[in-house]
Amino acid sequence: MNVVPHSVPPDSNTMKTTLPYNRKYVIFAVYEVLDKNGAEYEKTDASTILAEMSVYGNLSRFSVSVNEQETGTEITVTMIHPCEGLSASGVQRSVTAVADSILQYLENDLEINRLKA
């Protein structure tokens, strides 16, 4: 899997990554991860999902956007409302955890399971 992380400021509440997968697979993975984690979510437009979910025991609100680019599908995870008292590094860890869960789902479903077949 060739994942291209994008540069964001170290104190950012956002993580962007370009994935080598079709947009529909990435969107499916987002919903699967949200459902698996018991998130409450709503689709705001064709590319963005707002979700409230607990990460490391902290209930926060996230925005997950999926956009097709020339080089692949870009996924952007942003914490839009952190749990009260969550530190900047806690925000970064939570955003990374959500993004990593989606990436891991895709890797497991599209790469590893293909090898087992």
GIKA-V964214 format. One record per helix or strand of 2 or more residues. SS is the DSSP state (alpha for helix, beta for strand). FROM is the first residue (numbers start at 1). TO is the last residue. If there is no record, write none. Layout:
BEGIN
ss=(SS/SS)
from=(FROM/FROM)
to=(TO/TO)
END
This chain:
BEGIN
ss=(beta/beta/alpha/beta/beta/beta/beta/alpha)
from=(4/14/23/40/48/58/72/88)
to=(5/19/36/43/55/69/81/116)
END
